[in-house]
Amino acid sequence: MKPEVAGRLNGIGEYYFSQKLREIEELNKNGEPIINLGIGSPDMPPPPEVIKVLQDESAKSNVHAYQSYKGVPALRKAIAGWYQKWYGVEVNADTEVLPLIGSKEGIMHISMAYLNEGDEVLVPNPGYPTYRSATLLAGGKCIDYELKEDNGWEPHFEALEREDLSKVKLMWVNYPHMPTGQAPSREIFEKLVAFGRKHNILICHDNPYSFILNEKPMSLLSVEGAKDVALELNSLSKSHNMAGWRIGMLCGNKQRIEDVLRFKSNMDSGMFLPLQLAATKALTLDKKWHDELNTIYKKRREKVFELLDNLDCIYNREQVGLFVWAKIPGTYLDGYALSDDVLKNARVFITPGGIFGSAGDKYVRVSLCSTEEKFKEALDRIAKISVQKA
Ligand SMILES: Cc1ncc(COP(=O)(O)O)c(C=O)c1O
């Protein structure tokens, strides 16, 4: 159809979940509603005091104007304080912090700020699909680095070093890792910083899961000298139950923040002030609040383990984050086949691991963002079909 879409959309499909949700809606029109255990969108609210700030502030008459592109000082200070308190990392609130409309947009901004046509980018396989699409949209070339279970889902640095890395500009990393649930270690963070320094690669760490079922939140920026070679994205989406609010942040050295702001300030404007002030409040939540949230996720995770036992899947009980990642039994060709079977016969949706890259083909991912009752119901439905299969 004329006019044709731009060439940059070649190879970029509709986001998997956007398509799948339409299919689920169709299925919902006939028969029992599908239980959707796919998306990692927290189903619980942020605490009332955070919502109250949004309510009170938005009722004022003088808060509706455009805001600074860099975010208000109160939010930037709160982000710096949060990094200090939880990660032991010092960032300068004026120069080393940039509030974002979610970390997803930050992935695009970083790609647009740094990539020229043909520049290479190391992307994890399996990994969050946006690293790949943002790279392609910005004209870059994705170089997969495979993460393997027997290597603790860590990059194989020796294998990477045998490759020609001269055109690689960025490397996307993400620990706690989505979708495998692998927690970070000090050693892996140190290795990443050393790797970035040695090869002049900007290490882009995406860190939205550090508070979920993870005893010790860690930042890549806590490694000595990390700011020279790394940027870190973070988010209130999962840690504070604020996914729909769209609040994230980028931390890194002054020059990098200015680079990204040069692009971002031409794309959007500052966030609604009451949102920024409510986010400021959210960043002061204490350990008790996070512990209570994690107690709920822990109970849900037990149910998900049971559900996966019913499907003969194998998983690591030590994994962290908002999902459970599990290896499928040999009776299924791949995670798509298992997911389709469960969707069709049990009317439960679980995510096939292959959407995160070919290395995820033999896996599925189950989200913890449903109530315990829903998990029980899903378990009942799945138990019935497992019996049929046997
Ligand atoms: C690894 C990873 N990074 C980033 C995001 C996006 O988070 P945000 O809501 O902050 O844009 C997600 C959301 O699912 C994710 O899984």
The ligand as an SDF file (V2000), in Angstrom:
LIG
                    3D

 16 16  0  0  0  0  0  0  0  0999 V2000
   14.3250   -7.1770   30.8250 C   0  0  0  0  0  0  0  0  0  0  0  0
   13.3160   -6.0920   30.7500 C   0  0  0  0  0  0  0  0  0  0  0  0
   13.7240   -4.8350   30.5530 N   0  0  0  0  0  0  0  0  0  0  0  0
   12.8570   -3.8160   30.4700 C   0  0  0  0  0  0  0  0  0  0  0  0
   11.4980   -4.0350   30.5890 C   0  0  0  0  0  0  0  0  0  0  0  0
   10.5800   -2.8580   30.4380 C   0  0  0  0  0  0  0  0  0  0  0  0
   10.3490   -2.2420   31.6420 O   0  0  0  0  0  0  0  0  0  0  0  0
    9.6680   -0.8140   31.7400 P   0  0  0  0  0  0  0  0  0  0  0  0
    8.2720   -1.0480   32.1880 O   0  0  0  0  0  0  0  0  0  0  0  0
   10.4870   -0.0810   32.7370 O   0  0  0  0  0  0  0  0  0  0  0  0
    9.7340   -0.1640   30.4000 O   0  0  0  0  0  0  0  0  0  0  0  0
   11.0010   -5.3080   30.8000 C   0  0  0  0  0  0  0  0  0  0  0  0
    9.5600   -5.5220   30.8900 C   0  0  0  0  0  0  0  0  0  0  0  0
    9.0130   -6.5490   30.7480 O   0  0  0  0  0  0  0  0  0  0  0  0
   11.9420   -6.3770   30.8860 C   0  0  0  0  0  0  0  0  0  0  0  0
   11.5440   -7.6300   31.0830 O   0  0  0  0  0  0  0  0  0  0  0  0
  1  2  1  0
  2  3  1  0
  2 15  2  0
  3  4  2  0
  4  5  1  0
  5  6  1  0
  5 12  2  0
  6  7  1  0
  7  8  1  0
  8  9  2  0
  8 10  1  0
  8 11  1  0
 12 13  1  0
 12 15  1  0
 13 14  2  0
 15 16  1  0
M  END
$$$$
